[in-house]
Amino acid sequence: MATANANPKKAVQEQILMNREILKRFQHRMLISSIILCAMWIFGVSANAQLSVEVSLPKSEGRKAVIKLVMKNSFSSGIKSARAAVFVSDDQGTMIGQASRWVIGGTKDRPALNADKETTYNFVVQTPNTFSSTNVTVRVNFTSVTLEDGARVDIRKDVSIVQKKN
């Protein structure tokens, strides 16, 4: 204790040097963390969805809801078939209609979707009553996507569904 009080200037300098060293280590760790996060972001962004689906707002036609799906295939091969389920809910969250259909392939009258091509499917859902299309929510889930070579697609990773606003 007597030596610390004997040279307070040296003690302050040692404390400053120690603080600088701690700060350097902290900055180095932050730099490494930033590089890792940037790499994760870059690789995460580059793994974009291969099937992009744009869902339009529903149009009311009597007791039917018509939902337009615009699908773009960004896979390097064609999509042999894709099946989607559509759920229509009113403004209170009560489901007023649902349906499941092959939107790409799956049947003789629905062709496959070639690579780098786009197609439109008008999904018709029956509802028990007429409704106003302004107070309706639509949710689309793909249940199956198969490529031309027979490979199944990871829907969570390779399918992007975007709700169109107006």
C-alpha positions as a Markdown table, in Angstrom:
| # | Residue | x | y | z |
|---|---|---|---|---|
| 1 | Met | 0.0 | 0.0 | 0.0 |
| 2 | Ala | 2.9 | 2.3 | 0.8 |
| 3 | Thr | 4.4 | 1.8 | -2.6 |
| 4 | Ala | 1.1 | 2.6 | -4.4 |
| 5 | Asn | 0.9 | 5.9 | -2.5 |
| 6 | Ala | 4.6 | 6.6 | -3.1 |
| 7 | Asn | 4.1 | 6.8 | -6.9 |
| 8 | Pro | 0.4 | 7.6 | -7.7 |
| 9 | Lys | 1.4 | 8.8 | -11.2 |
| 10 | Lys | 2.8 | 5.4 | -12.1 |
| 11 | Ala | -0.2 | 3.6 | -10.7 |
| 12 | Val | -2.5 | 5.8 | -12.8 |
| 13 | Gln | -0.4 | 5.0 | -15.9 |
| 14 | Glu | -0.6 | 1.3 | -15.2 |
| 15 | Gln | -4.3 | 1.5 | -14.8 |
| 16 | Ile | -4.6 | 3.4 | -18.1 |
| 17 | Leu | -2.5 | 0.7 | -19.9 |
| 18 | Met | -4.6 | -2.1 | -18.4 |
| 19 | Asn | -7.8 | -0.3 | -19.5 |
| 20 | Arg | -6.4 | 0.1 | -23.0 |
| 21 | Glu | -5.6 | -3.6 | -23.2 |
| 22 | Ile | -9.1 | -4.5 | -22.0 |
| 23 | Leu | -10.5 | -2.2 | -24.6 |
| 24 | Lys | -8.4 | -3.7 | -27.4 |
| 25 | Arg | -9.6 | -7.2 | -26.5 |
| 26 | Phe | -13.2 | -6.0 | -26.5 |
| 27 | Gln | -12.8 | -4.3 | -29.9 |
| 28 | His | -11.2 | -7.5 | -31.3 |
| 29 | Arg | -14.1 | -9.6 | -30.0 |
| 30 | Met | -16.6 | -7.2 | -31.5 |
| 31 | Leu | -14.8 | -7.2 | -34.8 |
| 32 | Ile | -14.8 | -11.0 | -34.9 |
| 33 | Ser | -18.5 | -11.1 | -33.9 |
| 34 | Ser | -19.4 | -8.6 | -36.6 |
| 35 | Ile | -17.6 | -10.6 | -39.3 |
| 36 | Ile | -19.4 | -13.7 | -38.2 |
| 37 | Leu | -22.8 | -12.0 | -38.2 |
| 38 | Cys | -22.1 | -10.4 | -41.7 |
| 39 | Ala | -21.1 | -13.8 | -43.1 |
| 40 | Met | -24.3 | -15.4 | -41.6 |
| 41 | Trp | -26.4 | -12.6 | -43.1 |
| 42 | Ile | -24.7 | -12.8 | -46.5 |
| 43 | Phe | -25.1 | -16.6 | -46.7 |
| 44 | Gly | -28.7 | -16.4 | -45.3 |
| 45 | Val | -29.7 | -13.7 | -47.9 |
| 46 | Ser | -28.1 | -15.6 | -50.8 |
| 47 | Ala | -30.2 | -18.7 | -49.9 |
| 48 | Asn | -33.4 | -16.9 | -51.1 |
| 49 | Ala | -36.6 | -18.8 | -51.7 |
| 50 | Gln | -36.7 | -20.7 | -55.0 |
| 51 | Leu | -40.4 | -20.6 | -55.4 |
| 52 | Ser | -41.8 | -17.1 | -54.9 |
| 53 | Val | -45.6 | -16.7 | -54.4 |
| 54 | Glu | -47.4 | -13.4 | -54.4 |
| 55 | Val | -50.9 | -13.7 | -52.9 |
| 56 | Ser | -53.4 | -11.0 | -54.0 |
| 57 | Leu | -56.3 | -9.8 | -51.9 |
| 58 | Pro | -59.4 | -11.9 | -52.5 |
| 59 | Lys | -62.2 | -10.8 | -54.8 |
| 60 | Ser | -65.8 | -11.6 | -53.7 |
| 61 | Glu | -67.9 | -13.2 | -56.3 |
| 62 | Gly | -71.2 | -14.2 | -54.6 |
| 63 | Arg | -70.4 | -17.0 | -52.2 |
| 64 | Lys | -66.9 | -17.5 | -53.6 |
| 65 | Ala | -63.5 | -15.9 | -52.8 |
| 66 | Val | -61.1 | -15.7 | -55.8 |
| 67 | Ile | -57.5 | -15.5 | -54.7 |
| 68 | Lys | -54.9 | -14.9 | -57.4 |
| 69 | Leu | -51.5 | -16.6 | -56.8 |
| 70 | Val | -48.6 | -15.5 | -59.0 |
| 71 | Met | -45.8 | -18.1 | -58.7 |
| 72 | Lys | -42.2 | -17.7 | -60.0 |
| 73 | Asn | -39.9 | -20.7 | -60.3 |
| 74 | Ser | -36.2 | -19.8 | -59.6 |
| 75 | Phe | -35.1 | -23.4 | -59.3 |
| 76 | Ser | -32.6 | -24.6 | -61.8 |
| 77 | Ser | -35.1 | -27.3 | -62.8 |
| 78 | Gly | -38.8 | -27.3 | -63.4 |
| 79 | Ile | -41.4 | -27.8 | -60.7 |
| 80 | Lys | -43.4 | -31.0 | -61.5 |
| 81 | Ser | -46.2 | -30.3 | -59.0 |
| 82 | Ala | -47.1 | -28.0 | -56.1 |
| 83 | Arg | -50.1 | -28.3 | -53.8 |
| 84 | Ala | -51.4 | -25.4 | -51.7 |
| 85 | Ala | -54.1 | -24.9 | -49.1 |
| 86 | Val | -55.9 | -21.6 | -48.7 |
| 87 | Phe | -57.7 | -20.4 | -45.6 |
| 88 | Val | -60.1 | -17.5 | -45.7 |
| 89 | Ser | -61.0 | -15.8 | -42.4 |
| 90 | Asp | -63.4 | -12.9 | -41.5 |
| 91 | Asp | -62.4 | -9.8 | -39.5 |
| 92 | Gln | -63.1 | -11.7 | -36.2 |
| 93 | Gly | -60.7 | -14.4 | -37.2 |
| 94 | Thr | -63.4 | -17.0 | -37.9 |
| 95 | Met | -62.6 | -19.3 | -40.8 |
| 96 | Ile | -65.3 | -18.8 | -43.5 |
| 97 | Gly | -63.7 | -21.0 | -46.2 |
| 98 | Gln | -60.8 | -23.3 | -47.0 |
| 99 | Ala | -59.6 | -25.4 | -49.9 |
| 100 | Ser | -56.6 | -27.4 | -51.1 |
| 101 | Arg | -55.6 | -27.7 | -54.8 |
| 102 | Trp | -52.8 | -28.6 | -57.1 |
| 103 | Val | -51.6 | -25.1 | -58.3 |
| 104 | Ile | -48.7 | -26.5 | -60.4 |
| 105 | Gly | -49.0 | -29.8 | -62.2 |
| 106 | Gly | -50.5 | -32.7 | -60.2 |
| 107 | Thr | -53.2 | -33.2 | -62.9 |
| 108 | Lys | -53.3 | -33.6 | -66.6 |
| 109 | Asp | -54.8 | -30.1 | -67.2 |
| 110 | Arg | -52.2 | -28.3 | -65.0 |
| 111 | Pro | -48.7 | -28.3 | -66.6 |
| 112 | Ala | -45.4 | -28.2 | -64.8 |
| 113 | Leu | -43.7 | -24.9 | -64.2 |
| 114 | Asn | -40.3 | -24.7 | -66.1 |
| 115 | Ala | -37.2 | -23.1 | -64.6 |
| 116 | Asp | -37.2 | -19.3 | -64.5 |
| 117 | Lys | -40.8 | -19.1 | -65.5 |
| 118 | Glu | -43.9 | -17.5 | -63.9 |
| 119 | Thr | -47.5 | -18.7 | -63.8 |
| 120 | Thr | -50.8 | -17.5 | -62.3 |
| 121 | Tyr | -53.4 | -19.6 | -60.5 |
| 122 | Asn | -56.8 | -18.3 | -59.5 |
| 123 | Phe | -57.7 | -20.1 | -56.4 |
| 124 | Val | -61.5 | -20.3 | -55.8 |
| 125 | Val | -62.7 | -21.0 | -52.3 |
| 126 | Gln | -66.4 | -21.5 | -51.5 |
| 127 | Thr | -67.8 | -19.6 | -48.5 |
| 128 | Pro | -71.1 | -20.2 | -46.7 |
| 129 | Asn | -72.3 | -16.6 | -47.2 |
| 130 | Thr | -71.5 | -13.6 | -49.3 |
| 131 | Phe | -68.8 | -11.4 | -47.7 |
| 132 | Ser | -67.0 | -8.1 | -48.2 |
| 133 | Ser | -63.5 | -8.5 | -49.5 |
| 134 | Thr | -62.3 | -5.6 | -47.4 |
| 135 | Asn | -62.6 | -7.5 | -44.1 |
| 136 | Val | -61.2 | -10.8 | -45.1 |
| 137 | Thr | -57.8 | -12.4 | -44.3 |
| 138 | Val | -56.2 | -15.0 | -46.6 |
| 139 | Arg | -53.5 | -17.4 | -45.5 |
| 140 | Val | -51.8 | -19.7 | -48.0 |
| 141 | Asn | -49.7 | -22.7 | -47.1 |
| 142 | Phe | -47.9 | -25.0 | -49.5 |
| 143 | Thr | -48.1 | -28.6 | -48.5 |
| 144 | Ser | -46.1 | -30.2 | -51.2 |
| 145 | Val | -43.6 | -29.1 | -53.9 |
| 146 | Thr | -41.9 | -31.7 | -56.1 |
| 147 | Leu | -39.2 | -31.0 | -58.8 |
| 148 | Glu | -39.1 | -32.6 | -62.2 |
| 149 | Asp | -36.4 | -35.0 | -61.0 |
| 150 | Gly | -38.7 | -36.2 | -58.2 |
| 151 | Ala | -36.9 | -34.4 | -55.4 |
| 152 | Arg | -39.1 | -32.9 | -52.6 |
| 153 | Val | -38.6 | -29.3 | -51.7 |
| 154 | Asp | -38.1 | -28.0 | -48.2 |
| 155 | Ile | -41.1 | -25.7 | -48.1 |
| 156 | Arg | -40.0 | -23.7 | -45.0 |
| 157 | Lys | -36.7 | -22.9 | -46.7 |
| 158 | Asp | -37.4 | -22.8 | -50.5 |
| 159 | Val | -40.9 | -21.3 | -50.7 |
| 160 | Ser | -41.6 | -17.6 | -50.0 |
| 161 | Ile | -45.2 | -16.4 | -49.7 |
| 162 | Val | -45.9 | -12.7 | -49.8 |
| 163 | Gln | -49.3 | -11.1 | -49.3 |
| 164 | Lys | -49.9 | -8.3 | -51.8 |
| 165 | Lys | -51.2 | -5.1 | -50.4 |
| 166 | Asn | -54.0 | -3.6 | -52.6 |
